[in-house]
């Protein structure tokens, strides 16, 4: 917990075991340089199948270890569970359905782009395409202009 600009001298922390611990409230500026607390990373929100923006559920690493069945059900039902360690997100548990949807979408888009590129490249490798490129590079400006006008007329 970071208490910036606070007048609190001490607070009581009840840990996961239920034991109370008195701790001095100190800001990051009061800590030695090598002992400053890292800022917790932010976890992105996501959209569910209905398009609603959701923040994933979050559990500590200890909770995930001791109550894995419950955490697994949370991932299956809710789509994603963030696992934190020392108040910073360290991992995300997702359902197989979510994983397949994420990995399948990427592969499909990449496969489509690969096929389109291969088709364009094959079209450029024909003898007709080679002759056309030689003619275009050898043509004068006037000849290129006339070819452009003729192509525009053919398109309508």
Phi and psi in radians as a Rosetta constraint file:
Dihedral C 1 N 2 CA 2 C 2 CIRCULARHARMONIC -1.884 0.35
Dihedral N 2 CA 2 C 2 N 3 CIRCULARHARMONIC 2.158 0.35
Dihedral C 2 N 3 CA 3 C 3 CIRCULARHARMONIC -2.019 0.35
Dihedral N 3 CA 3 C 3 N 4 CIRCULARHARMONIC 1.627 0.35
Dihedral C 3 N 4 CA 4 C 4 CIRCULARHARMONIC -1.621 0.35
Dihedral N 4 CA 4 C 4 N 5 CIRCULARHARMONIC 2.277 0.35
Dihedral C 4 N 5 CA 5 C 5 CIRCULARHARMONIC 1.112 0.35
Dihedral N 5 CA 5 C 5 N 6 CIRCULARHARMONIC 0.555 0.35
Dihedral C 5 N 6 CA 6 C 6 CIRCULARHARMONIC -1.796 0.35
Dihedral N 6 CA 6 C 6 N 7 CIRCULARHARMONIC 2.672 0.35
Dihedral C 6 N 7 CA 7 C 7 CIRCULARHARMONIC -1.682 0.35
Dihedral N 7 CA 7 C 7 N 8 CIRCULARHARMONIC 0.187 0.35
Dihedral C 7 N 8 CA 8 C 8 CIRCULARHARMONIC -1.417 0.35
Dihedral N 8 CA 8 C 8 N 9 CIRCULARHARMONIC 2.261 0.35
Dihedral C 8 N 9 CA 9 C 9 CIRCULARHARMONIC -1.615 0.35
Dihedral N 9 CA 9 C 9 N 10 CIRCULARHARMONIC -0.525 0.35
Dihedral C 9 N 10 CA 10 C 10 CIRCULARHARMONIC -2.705 0.35
Dihedral N 10 CA 10 C 10 N 11 CIRCULARHARMONIC 2.664 0.35
Dihedral C 10 N 11 CA 11 C 11 CIRCULARHARMONIC -2.430 0.35
Dihedral N 11 CA 11 C 11 N 12 CIRCULARHARMONIC 2.834 0.35
Dihedral C 11 N 12 CA 12 C 12 CIRCULARHARMONIC -1.832 0.35
Dihedral N 12 CA 12 C 12 N 13 CIRCULARHARMONIC 2.236 0.35
Dihedral C 12 N 13 CA 13 C 13 CIRCULARHARMONIC -1.975 0.35
Dihedral N 13 CA 13 C 13 N 14 CIRCULARHARMONIC 2.170 0.35
Dihedral C 13 N 14 CA 14 C 14 CIRCULARHARMONIC -1.790 0.35
Dihedral N 14 CA 14 C 14 N 15 CIRCULARHARMONIC 1.923 0.35
Dihedral C 14 N 15 CA 15 C 15 CIRCULARHARMONIC -1.315 0.35
Dihedral N 15 CA 15 C 15 N 16 CIRCULARHARMONIC -3.076 0.35
Dihedral C 15 N 16 CA 16 C 16 CIRCULARHARMONIC -1.144 0.35
Dihedral N 16 CA 16 C 16 N 17 CIRCULARHARMONIC -0.449 0.35
Dihedral C 16 N 17 CA 17 C 17 CIRCULARHARMONIC -1.448 0.35
Dihedral N 17 CA 17 C 17 N 18 CIRCULARHARMONIC -0.118 0.35
Dihedral C 17 N 18 CA 18 C 18 CIRCULARHARMONIC 1.575 0.35
Dihedral N 18 CA 18 C 18 N 19 CIRCULARHARMONIC -0.009 0.35
Dihedral C 18 N 19 CA 19 C 19 CIRCULARHARMONIC -1.425 0.35
Dihedral N 19 CA 19 C 19 N 20 CIRCULARHARMONIC 2.474 0.35
Dihedral C 19 N 20 CA 20 C 20 CIRCULARHARMONIC -1.602 0.35
Dihedral N 20 CA 20 C 20 N 21 CIRCULARHARMONIC 2.421 0.35
Dihedral C 20 N 21 CA 21 C 21 CIRCULARHARMONIC -2.279 0.35
Dihedral N 21 CA 21 C 21 N 22 CIRCULARHARMONIC 2.223 0.35
Dihedral C 21 N 22 CA 22 C 22 CIRCULARHARMONIC -1.432 0.35
Dihedral N 22 CA 22 C 22 N 23 CIRCULARHARMONIC 2.279 0.35
Dihedral C 22 N 23 CA 23 C 23 CIRCULARHARMONIC -2.310 0.35
Dihedral N 23 CA 23 C 23 N 24 CIRCULARHARMONIC 2.485 0.35
Dihedral C 23 N 24 CA 24 C 24 CIRCULARHARMONIC -1.294 0.35
Dihedral N 24 CA 24 C 24 N 25 CIRCULARHARMONIC 2.381 0.35
Dihedral C 24 N 25 CA 25 C 25 CIRCULARHARMONIC -1.499 0.35
Dihedral N 25 CA 25 C 25 N 26 CIRCULARHARMONIC 2.037 0.35
Dihedral C 25 N 26 CA 26 C 26 CIRCULARHARMONIC -2.261 0.35
Dihedral N 26 CA 26 C 26 N 27 CIRCULARHARMONIC 2.526 0.35
Dihedral C 26 N 27 CA 27 C 27 CIRCULARHARMONIC -1.478 0.35
Dihedral N 27 CA 27 C 27 N 28 CIRCULARHARMONIC 2.918 0.35
Dihedral C 27 N 28 CA 28 C 28 CIRCULARHARMONIC -1.076 0.35
Dihedral N 28 CA 28 C 28 N 29 CIRCULARHARMONIC -0.570 0.35
Dihedral C 28 N 29 CA 29 C 29 CIRCULARHARMONIC -1.155 0.35
Dihedral N 29 CA 29 C 29 N 30 CIRCULARHARMONIC -0.464 0.35
Dihedral C 29 N 30 CA 30 C 30 CIRCULARHARMONIC -1.437 0.35
Dihedral N 30 CA 30 C 30 N 31 CIRCULARHARMONIC -0.247 0.35
Dihedral C 30 N 31 CA 31 C 31 CIRCULARHARMONIC -1.416 0.35
Dihedral N 31 CA 31 C 31 N 32 CIRCULARHARMONIC 2.584 0.35
Dihedral C 31 N 32 CA 32 C 32 CIRCULARHARMONIC -1.020 0.35
Dihedral N 32 CA 32 C 32 N 33 CIRCULARHARMONIC 2.663 0.35
Dihedral C 32 N 33 CA 33 C 33 CIRCULARHARMONIC -0.957 0.35
Dihedral N 33 CA 33 C 33 N 34 CIRCULARHARMONIC -0.761 0.35
Dihedral C 33 N 34 CA 34 C 34 CIRCULARHARMONIC -1.282 0.35
Dihedral N 34 CA 34 C 34 N 35 CIRCULARHARMONIC -0.212 0.35
Dihedral C 34 N 35 CA 35 C 35 CIRCULARHARMONIC -1.907 0.35
Dihedral N 35 CA 35 C 35 N 36 CIRCULARHARMONIC 0.200 0.35
Dihedral C 35 N 36 CA 36 C 36 CIRCULARHARMONIC -1.160 0.35
Dihedral N 36 CA 36 C 36 N 37 CIRCULARHARMONIC 2.491 0.35
Dihedral C 36 N 37 CA 37 C 37 CIRCULARHARMONIC -1.274 0.35
Dihedral N 37 CA 37 C 37 N 38 CIRCULARHARMONIC 2.365 0.35
Dihedral C 37 N 38 CA 38 C 38 CIRCULARHARMONIC -1.240 0.35
Dihedral N 38 CA 38 C 38 N 39 CIRCULARHARMONIC 2.535 0.35
Dihedral C 38 N 39 CA 39 C 39 CIRCULARHARMONIC -1.279 0.35
Dihedral N 39 CA 39 C 39 N 40 CIRCULARHARMONIC 2.331 0.35
Dihedral C 39 N 40 CA 40 C 40 CIRCULARHARMONIC -1.070 0.35
Dihedral N 40 CA 40 C 40 N 41 CIRCULARHARMONIC 2.405 0.35
Dihedral C 40 N 41 CA 41 C 41 CIRCULARHARMONIC -1.266 0.35
Dihedral N 41 CA 41 C 41 N 42 CIRCULARHARMONIC 2.674 0.35
Dihedral C 41 N 42 CA 42 C 42 CIRCULARHARMONIC -1.608 0.35
Dihedral N 42 CA 42 C 42 N 43 CIRCULARHARMONIC 2.537 0.35
Dihedral C 42 N 43 CA 43 C 43 CIRCULARHARMONIC -1.864 0.35
Dihedral N 43 CA 43 C 43 N 44 CIRCULARHARMONIC 2.322 0.35
Dihedral C 43 N 44 CA 44 C 44 CIRCULARHARMONIC -1.174 0.35
Dihedral N 44 CA 44 C 44 N 45 CIRCULARHARMONIC 2.623 0.35
Dihedral C 44 N 45 CA 45 C 45 CIRCULARHARMONIC -1.460 0.35
Dihedral N 45 CA 45 C 45 N 46 CIRCULARHARMONIC 2.928 0.35
Dihedral C 45 N 46 CA 46 C 46 CIRCULARHARMONIC -2.479 0.35
Dihedral N 46 CA 46 C 46 N 47 CIRCULARHARMONIC 2.901 0.35
Dihedral C 46 N 47 CA 47 C 47 CIRCULARHARMONIC -1.843 0.35
Dihedral N 47 CA 47 C 47 N 48 CIRCULARHARMONIC 2.378 0.35
Dihedral C 47 N 48 CA 48 C 48 CIRCULARHARMONIC -1.440 0.35
Dihedral N 48 CA 48 C 48 N 49 CIRCULARHARMONIC -3.072 0.35
Dihedral C 48 N 49 CA 49 C 49 CIRCULARHARMONIC -1.119 0.35
Dihedral N 49 CA 49 C 49 N 50 CIRCULARHARMONIC -0.355 0.35
Dihedral C 49 N 50 CA 50 C 50 CIRCULARHARMONIC -1.593 0.35
Dihedral N 50 CA 50 C 50 N 51 CIRCULARHARMONIC 0.016 0.35
Dihedral C 50 N 51 CA 51 C 51 CIRCULARHARMONIC 1.515 0.35
Dihedral N 51 CA 51 C 51 N 52 CIRCULARHARMONIC 0.106 0.35
Dihedral C 51 N 52 CA 52 C 52 CIRCULARHARMONIC -1.412 0.35
Dihedral N 52 CA 52 C 52 N 53 CIRCULARHARMONIC 2.392 0.35
Dihedral C 52 N 53 CA 53 C 53 CIRCULARHARMONIC -1.402 0.35
Dihedral N 53 CA 53 C 53 N 54 CIRCULARHARMONIC 2.216 0.35
Dihedral C 53 N 54 CA 54 C 54 CIRCULARHARMONIC -2.263 0.35
Dihedral N 54 CA 54 C 54 N 55 CIRCULARHARMONIC 2.596 0.35
Dihedral C 54 N 55 CA 55 C 55 CIRCULARHARMONIC -1.679 0.35
Dihedral N 55 CA 55 C 55 N 56 CIRCULARHARMONIC 2.327 0.35
Dihedral C 55 N 56 CA 56 C 56 CIRCULARHARMONIC -1.167 0.35
Dihedral N 56 CA 56 C 56 N 57 CIRCULARHARMONIC 2.668 0.35
Dihedral C 56 N 57 CA 57 C 57 CIRCULARHARMONIC -1.142 0.35
Dihedral N 57 CA 57 C 57 N 58 CIRCULARHARMONIC 2.740 0.35
Dihedral C 57 N 58 CA 58 C 58 CIRCULARHARMONIC -2.343 0.35
Dihedral N 58 CA 58 C 58 N 59 CIRCULARHARMONIC 2.392 0.35
Dihedral C 58 N 59 CA 59 C 59 CIRCULARHARMONIC -2.384 0.35
Dihedral N 59 CA 59 C 59 N 60 CIRCULARHARMONIC 2.732 0.35
Dihedral C 59 N 60 CA 60 C 60 CIRCULARHARMONIC -1.382 0.35
Dihedral N 60 CA 60 C 60 N 61 CIRCULARHARMONIC 2.834 0.35
Dihedral C 60 N 61 CA 61 C 61 CIRCULARHARMONIC -1.079 0.35
Dihedral N 61 CA 61 C 61 N 62 CIRCULARHARMONIC -0.645 0.35
Dihedral C 61 N 62 CA 62 C 62 CIRCULARHARMONIC -1.122 0.35
Dihedral N 62 CA 62 C 62 N 63 CIRCULARHARMONIC -0.761 0.35
Dihedral C 62 N 63 CA 63 C 63 CIRCULARHARMONIC -1.097 0.35
Dihedral N 63 CA 63 C 63 N 64 CIRCULARHARMONIC -0.727 0.35
Dihedral C 63 N 64 CA 64 C 64 CIRCULARHARMONIC -1.088 0.35
Dihedral N 64 CA 64 C 64 N 65 CIRCULARHARMONIC -0.641 0.35
Dihedral C 64 N 65 CA 65 C 65 CIRCULARHARMONIC -1.266 0.35
Dihedral N 65 CA 65 C 65 N 66 CIRCULARHARMONIC -0.801 0.35
Dihedral C 65 N 66 CA 66 C 66 CIRCULARHARMONIC -1.402 0.35
Dihedral N 66 CA 66 C 66 N 67 CIRCULARHARMONIC -0.469 0.35
Dihedral C 66 N 67 CA 67 C 67 CIRCULARHARMONIC -2.203 0.35
Dihedral N 67 CA 67 C 67 N 68 CIRCULARHARMONIC 0.872 0.35
Dihedral C 67 N 68 CA 68 C 68 CIRCULARHARMONIC -1.048 0.35
Dihedral N 68 CA 68 C 68 N 69 CIRCULARHARMONIC -0.667 0.35
Dihedral C 68 N 69 CA 69 C 69 CIRCULARHARMONIC -1.023 0.35
Dihedral N 69 CA 69 C 69 N 70 CIRCULARHARMONIC -0.775 0.35
Dihedral C 69 N 70 CA 70 C 70 CIRCULARHARMONIC -1.156 0.35
Dihedral N 70 CA 70 C 70 N 71 CIRCULARHARMONIC -0.739 0.35
Dihedral C 70 N 71 CA 71 C 71 CIRCULARHARMONIC -1.145 0.35
Dihedral N 71 CA 71 C 71 N 72 CIRCULARHARMONIC -0.688 0.35
Dihedral C 71 N 72 CA 72 C 72 CIRCULARHARMONIC -1.089 0.35
Dihedral N 72 CA 72 C 72 N 73 CIRCULARHARMONIC -0.759 0.35
Dihedral C 72 N 73 CA 73 C 73 CIRCULARHARMONIC -1.094 0.35
Dihedral N 73 CA 73 C 73 N 74 CIRCULARHARMONIC -0.663 0.35
Dihedral C 73 N 74 CA 74 C 74 CIRCULARHARMONIC -1.057 0.35
Dihedral N 74 CA 74 C 74 N 75 CIRCULARHARMONIC -0.744 0.35
Dihedral C 74 N 75 CA 75 C 75 CIRCULARHARMONIC -1.158 0.35
Dihedral N 75 CA 75 C 75 N 76 CIRCULARHARMONIC -0.730 0.35
Dihedral C 75 N 76 CA 76 C 76 CIRCULARHARMONIC -1.139 0.35
Dihedral N 76 CA 76 C 76 N 77 CIRCULARHARMONIC -0.741 0.35
Dihedral C 76 N 77 CA 77 C 77 CIRCULARHARMONIC -1.368 0.35
Dihedral N 77 CA 77 C 77 N 78 CIRCULARHARMONIC -0.728 0.35
Dihedral C 77 N 78 CA 78 C 78 CIRCULARHARMONIC -1.767 0.35
Dihedral N 78 CA 78 C 78 N 79 CIRCULARHARMONIC -0.157 0.35
Dihedral C 78 N 79 CA 79 C 79 CIRCULARHARMONIC 1.699 0.35
Dihedral N 79 CA 79 C 79 N 80 CIRCULARHARMONIC -0.672 0.35
Dihedral C 79 N 80 CA 80 C 80 CIRCULARHARMONIC -2.745 0.35
Dihedral N 80 CA 80 C 80 N 81 CIRCULARHARMONIC 2.502 0.35
Dihedral C 80 N 81 CA 81 C 81 CIRCULARHARMONIC -2.323 0.35
Dihedral N 81 CA 81 C 81 N 82 CIRCULARHARMONIC 2.179 0.35
Dihedral C 81 N 82 CA 82 C 82 CIRCULARHARMONIC -1.503 0.35
Dihedral N 82 CA 82 C 82 N 83 CIRCULARHARMONIC 2.300 0.35
Dihedral C 82 N 83 CA 83 C 83 CIRCULARHARMONIC -1.862 0.35
Dihedral N 83 CA 83 C 83 N 84 CIRCULARHARMONIC 2.135 0.35
Dihedral C 83 N 84 CA 84 C 84 CIRCULARHARMONIC -1.856 0.35
Dihedral N 84 CA 84 C 84 N 85 CIRCULARHARMONIC 2.679 0.35
Dihedral C 84 N 85 CA 85 C 85 CIRCULARHARMONIC -2.398 0.35
Dihedral N 85 CA 85 C 85 N 86 CIRCULARHARMONIC 2.142 0.35
Dihedral C 85 N 86 CA 86 C 86 CIRCULARHARMONIC 0.981 0.35
Dihedral N 86 CA 86 C 86 N 87 CIRCULARHARMONIC 0.795 0.35
Dihedral C 86 N 87 CA 87 C 87 CIRCULARHARMONIC 1.122 0.35
Dihedral N 87 CA 87 C 87 N 88 CIRCULARHARMONIC 0.250 0.35
Dihedral C 87 N 88 CA 88 C 88 CIRCULARHARMONIC -2.114 0.35
Dihedral N 88 CA 88 C 88 N 89 CIRCULARHARMONIC 2.357 0.35
Dihedral C 88 N 89 CA 89 C 89 CIRCULARHARMONIC -1.098 0.35
Dihedral N 89 CA 89 C 89 N 90 CIRCULARHARMONIC 2.308 0.35
Dihedral C 89 N 90 CA 90 C 90 CIRCULARHARMONIC -2.136 0.35
Dihedral N 90 CA 90 C 90 N 91 CIRCULARHARMONIC -0.456 0.35
Dihedral C 90 N 91 CA 91 C 91 CIRCULARHARMONIC -2.705 0.35
Dihedral N 91 CA 91 C 91 N 92 CIRCULARHARMONIC 2.832 0.35
Dihedral C 91 N 92 CA 92 C 92 CIRCULARHARMONIC -2.267 0.35
Dihedral N 92 CA 92 C 92 N 93 CIRCULARHARMONIC 2.250 0.35
Dihedral C 92 N 93 CA 93 C 93 CIRCULARHARMONIC -1.772 0.35
Dihedral N 93 CA 93 C 93 N 94 CIRCULARHARMONIC 2.163 0.35
Dihedral C 93 N 94 CA 94 C 94 CIRCULARHARMONIC -2.198 0.35
Dihedral N 94 CA 94 C 94 N 95 CIRCULARHARMONIC 2.781 0.35
Dihedral C 94 N 95 CA 95 C 95 CIRCULARHARMONIC -1.301 0.35
Dihedral N 95 CA 95 C 95 N 96 CIRCULARHARMONIC 2.827 0.35
Dihedral C 95 N 96 CA 96 C 96 CIRCULARHARMONIC -1.092 0.35
Dihedral N 96 CA 96 C 96 N 97 CIRCULARHARMONIC -0.675 0.35
Dihedral C 96 N 97 CA 97 C 97 CIRCULARHARMONIC -1.045 0.35
Dihedral N 97 CA 97 C 97 N 98 CIRCULARHARMONIC -0.789 0.35
Dihedral C 97 N 98 CA 98 C 98 CIRCULARHARMONIC -1.126 0.35
Dihedral N 98 CA 98 C 98 N 99 CIRCULARHARMONIC -0.773 0.35
Dihedral C 98 N 99 CA 99 C 99 CIRCULARHARMONIC -1.041 0.35
Dihedral N 99 CA 99 C 99 N 100 CIRCULARHARMONIC -0.828 0.35
Dihedral C 99 N 100 CA 100 C 100 CIRCULARHARMONIC -1.088 0.35
Dihedral N 100 CA 100 C 100 N 101 CIRCULARHARMONIC -0.704 0.35
Dihedral C 100 N 101 CA 101 C 101 CIRCULARHARMONIC -1.118 0.35
Dihedral N 101 CA 101 C 101 N 102 CIRCULARHARMONIC -0.734 0.35
Dihedral C 101 N 102 CA 102 C 102 CIRCULARHARMONIC -1.200 0.35
Dihedral N 102 CA 102 C 102 N 103 CIRCULARHARMONIC -0.810 0.35
Dihedral C 102 N 103 CA 103 C 103 CIRCULARHARMONIC -1.315 0.35
Dihedral N 103 CA 103 C 103 N 104 CIRCULARHARMONIC -0.586 0.35
Dihedral C 103 N 104 CA 104 C 104 CIRCULARHARMONIC -1.182 0.35
Dihedral N 104 CA 104 C 104 N 105 CIRCULARHARMONIC -0.674 0.35
Dihedral C 104 N 105 CA 105 C 105 CIRCULARHARMONIC -1.117 0.35
Dihedral N 105 CA 105 C 105 N 106 CIRCULARHARMONIC -0.708 0.35
Dihedral C 105 N 106 CA 106 C 106 CIRCULARHARMONIC -1.173 0.35
Dihedral N 106 CA 106 C 106 N 107 CIRCULARHARMONIC -0.797 0.35
Dihedral C 106 N 107 CA 107 C 107 CIRCULARHARMONIC -1.108 0.35
Dihedral N 107 CA 107 C 107 N 108 CIRCULARHARMONIC -0.706 0.35
Dihedral C 107 N 108 CA 108 C 108 CIRCULARHARMONIC -1.098 0.35
Dihedral N 108 CA 108 C 108 N 109 CIRCULARHARMONIC -0.808 0.35
Dihedral C 108 N 109 CA 109 C 109 CIRCULARHARMONIC -1.118 0.35
Dihedral N 109 CA 109 C 109 N 110 CIRCULARHARMONIC -0.741 0.35
Dihedral C 109 N 110 CA 110 C 110 CIRCULARHARMONIC -1.179 0.35
Dihedral N 110 CA 110 C 110 N 111 CIRCULARHARMONIC -0.729 0.35
Dihedral C 110 N 111 CA 111 C 111 CIRCULARHARMONIC -1.076 0.35
Dihedral N 111 CA 111 C 111 N 112 CIRCULARHARMONIC -0.717 0.35
Dihedral C 111 N 112 CA 112 C 112 CIRCULARHARMONIC -1.098 0.35
Dihedral N 112 CA 112 C 112 N 113 CIRCULARHARMONIC -0.796 0.35
Dihedral C 112 N 113 CA 113 C 113 CIRCULARHARMONIC -1.100 0.35
Dihedral N 113 CA 113 C 113 N 114 CIRCULARHARMONIC -0.706 0.35
Dihedral C 113 N 114 CA 114 C 114 CIRCULARHARMONIC -1.065 0.35
Dihedral N 114 CA 114 C 114 N 115 CIRCULARHARMONIC -0.775 0.35
Dihedral C 114 N 115 CA 115 C 115 CIRCULARHARMONIC -1.117 0.35
Dihedral N 115 CA 115 C 115 N 116 CIRCULARHARMONIC -0.752 0.35
Dihedral C 115 N 116 CA 116 C 116 CIRCULARHARMONIC -1.100 0.35
Dihedral N 116 CA 116 C 116 N 117 CIRCULARHARMONIC -0.750 0.35
Dihedral C 116 N 117 CA 117 C 117 CIRCULARHARMONIC -1.107 0.35
Dihedral N 117 CA 117 C 117 N 118 CIRCULARHARMONIC -0.797 0.35
Dihedral C 117 N 118 CA 118 C 118 CIRCULARHARMONIC -1.054 0.35
Dihedral N 118 CA 118 C 118 N 119 CIRCULARHARMONIC -0.695 0.35
Dihedral C 118 N 119 CA 119 C 119 CIRCULARHARMONIC -1.159 0.35
Dihedral N 119 CA 119 C 119 N 120 CIRCULARHARMONIC -0.758 0.35
Dihedral C 119 N 120 CA 120 C 120 CIRCULARHARMONIC -1.105 0.35
Dihedral N 120 CA 120 C 120 N 121 CIRCULARHARMONIC -0.761 0.35
Dihedral C 120 N 121 CA 121 C 121 CIRCULARHARMONIC -1.111 0.35
Dihedral N 121 CA 121 C 121 N 122 CIRCULARHARMONIC -0.743 0.35
Dihedral C 121 N 122 CA 122 C 122 CIRCULARHARMONIC -1.098 0.35
Dihedral N 122 CA 122 C 122 N 123 CIRCULARHARMONIC -0.666 0.35
Dihedral C 122 N 123 CA 123 C 123 CIRCULARHARMONIC -1.141 0.35
Dihedral N 123 CA 123 C 123 N 124 CIRCULARHARMONIC -0.525 0.35
Dihedral C 123 N 124 CA 124 C 124 CIRCULARHARMONIC -1.414 0.35
Dihedral N 124 CA 124 C 124 N 125 CIRCULARHARMONIC -0.204 0.35
Dihedral C 124 N 125 CA 125 C 125 CIRCULARHARMONIC -1.651 0.35
Dihedral N 125 CA 125 C 125 N 126 CIRCULARHARMONIC 0.046 0.35
Dihedral C 125 N 126 CA 126 C 126 CIRCULARHARMONIC -1.362 0.35
Dihedral N 126 CA 126 C 126 N 127 CIRCULARHARMONIC 2.803 0.35
Dihedral C 126 N 127 CA 127 C 127 CIRCULARHARMONIC -1.156 0.35
Dihedral N 127 CA 127 C 127 N 128 CIRCULARHARMONIC -0.595 0.35
Dihedral C 127 N 128 CA 128 C 128 CIRCULARHARMONIC -1.100 0.35
Dihedral N 128 CA 128 C 128 N 129 CIRCULARHARMONIC -0.740 0.35
Dihedral C 128 N 129 CA 129 C 129 CIRCULARHARMONIC -1.149 0.35
Dihedral N 129 CA 129 C 129 N 130 CIRCULARHARMONIC -0.678 0.35
Dihedral C 129 N 130 CA 130 C 130 CIRCULARHARMONIC -1.095 0.35
Dihedral N 130 CA 130 C 130 N 131 CIRCULARHARMONIC -0.793 0.35
Dihedral C 130 N 131 CA 131 C 131 CIRCULARHARMONIC -1.072 0.35
Dihedral N 131 CA 131 C 131 N 132 CIRCULARHARMONIC -0.729 0.35
Dihedral C 131 N 132 CA 132 C 132 CIRCULARHARMONIC -1.101 0.35
Dihedral N 132 CA 132 C 132 N 133 CIRCULARHARMONIC -0.703 0.35
Dihedral C 132 N 133 CA 133 C 133 CIRCULARHARMONIC -1.192 0.35
Dihedral N 133 CA 133 C 133 N 134 CIRCULARHARMONIC -0.691 0.35
Dihedral C 133 N 134 CA 134 C 134 CIRCULARHARMONIC -1.080 0.35
Dihedral N 134 CA 134 C 134 N 135 CIRCULARHARMONIC -0.757 0.35
Dihedral C 134 N 135 CA 135 C 135 CIRCULARHARMONIC -1.120 0.35
Dihedral N 135 CA 135 C 135 N 136 CIRCULARHARMONIC -0.757 0.35
Dihedral C 135 N 136 CA 136 C 136 CIRCULARHARMONIC -1.110 0.35
Dihedral N 136 CA 136 C 136 N 137 CIRCULARHARMONIC -0.720 0.35
Dihedral C 136 N 137 CA 137 C 137 CIRCULARHARMONIC -1.280 0.35
Dihedral N 137 CA 137 C 137 N 138 CIRCULARHARMONIC -0.447 0.35
Dihedral C 137 N 138 CA 138 C 138 CIRCULARHARMONIC -1.533 0.35
Dihedral N 138 CA 138 C 138 N 139 CIRCULARHARMONIC -0.219 0.35
Dihedral C 138 N 139 CA 139 C 139 CIRCULARHARMONIC -1.317 0.35
Dihedral N 139 CA 139 C 139 N 140 CIRCULARHARMONIC 2.654 0.35
Dihedral C 139 N 140 CA 140 C 140 CIRCULARHARMONIC -1.438 0.35
Dihedral N 140 CA 140 C 140 N 141 CIRCULARHARMONIC 3.000 0.35
Dihedral C 140 N 141 CA 141 C 141 CIRCULARHARMONIC -1.075 0.35
Dihedral N 141 CA 141 C 141 N 142 CIRCULARHARMONIC -0.689 0.35
Dihedral C 141 N 142 CA 142 C 142 CIRCULARHARMONIC -1.121 0.35
Dihedral N 142 CA 142 C 142 N 143 CIRCULARHARMONIC -0.762 0.35
Dihedral C 142 N 143 CA 143 C 143 CIRCULARHARMONIC -1.129 0.35
Dihedral N 143 CA 143 C 143 N 144 CIRCULARHARMONIC -0.700 0.35
Dihedral C 143 N 144 CA 144 C 144 CIRCULARHARMONIC -1.096 0.35
Dihedral N 144 CA 144 C 144 N 145 CIRCULARHARMONIC -0.708 0.35
Dihedral C 144 N 145 CA 145 C 145 CIRCULARHARMONIC -1.092 0.35
Dihedral N 145 CA 145 C 145 N 146 CIRCULARHARMONIC -0.770 0.35
Dihedral C 145 N 146 CA 146 C 146 CIRCULARHARMONIC -1.118 0.35
Dihedral N 146 CA 146 C 146 N 147 CIRCULARHARMONIC -0.679 0.35
Dihedral C 146 N 147 CA 147 C 147 CIRCULARHARMONIC -1.167 0.35
Dihedral N 147 CA 147 C 147 N 148 CIRCULARHARMONIC -0.655 0.35
Dihedral C 147 N 148 CA 148 C 148 CIRCULARHARMONIC -1.157 0.35
Dihedral N 148 CA 148 C 148 N 149 CIRCULARHARMONIC -0.734 0.35
Dihedral C 148 N 149 CA 149 C 149 CIRCULARHARMONIC -1.128 0.35
Dihedral N 149 CA 149 C 149 N 150 CIRCULARHARMONIC -0.743 0.35
Dihedral C 149 N 150 CA 150 C 150 CIRCULARHARMONIC -1.127 0.35
Dihedral N 150 CA 150 C 150 N 151 CIRCULARHARMONIC -0.692 0.35
Dihedral C 150 N 151 CA 151 C 151 CIRCULARHARMONIC -1.161 0.35
Dihedral N 151 CA 151 C 151 N 152 CIRCULARHARMONIC -0.668 0.35
Dihedral C 151 N 152 CA 152 C 152 CIRCULARHARMONIC -1.148 0.35
Dihedral N 152 CA 152 C 152 N 153 CIRCULARHARMONIC -0.676 0.35
Dihedral C 152 N 153 CA 153 C 153 CIRCULARHARMONIC -1.162 0.35
Dihedral N 153 CA 153 C 153 N 154 CIRCULARHARMONIC -0.649 0.35
Dihedral C 153 N 154 CA 154 C 154 CIRCULARHARMONIC -1.157 0.35
Dihedral N 154 CA 154 C 154 N 155 CIRCULARHARMONIC -0.601 0.35
Dihedral C 154 N 155 CA 155 C 155 CIRCULARHARMONIC -1.287 0.35
Dihedral N 155 CA 155 C 155 N 156 CIRCULARHARMONIC -0.441 0.35
